[in-house]
Amino acid sequence: MGSEVIILPIIFGVIFGIYYLYISARNRERLALIEKGAEASIFYSKKKHITPVWKVIVINLGLLLMGIGIGIFVANLLTEIGINSDVAFPGTIFLLAGIGLLTGFFVTKKLSADS
């Protein structure tokens, strides 16, 4: 019972600490640049066209689910030829899911390069 009470504040404390360090480091960096005489326009520079996040999530999720589905199919084929199902299913599912995520990374990289 007591561990739940302790863990929750620790999680919130860590999240707050990371956010605070990010904001304070960014502020110090900006103040140092201003002291050196840098223009304020570097803080608000226009970024070139970036691929929307929802497209990246949909592509990666779709390829991950395709990899899992193909992994289940291949694992079922492997069990039919005599490989132990305790090894075939987790191995092929994780392998093909990882290949799907890796493919998603390269597709997303190409998509952002074309934009």
Buried (B, 14 or more C-beta within 10 A) or exposed (E): EEEEEEEEEEEEEEEEEEEEEEEEEEEEEBEEBEEEEEEEEEEEEEEEEEBEEEEBEEBBEEBBEBBBBBBBEBBEEBBEEEBEEEEBBEBBBEBBBEBBBEBBBEBBEEEBEEE
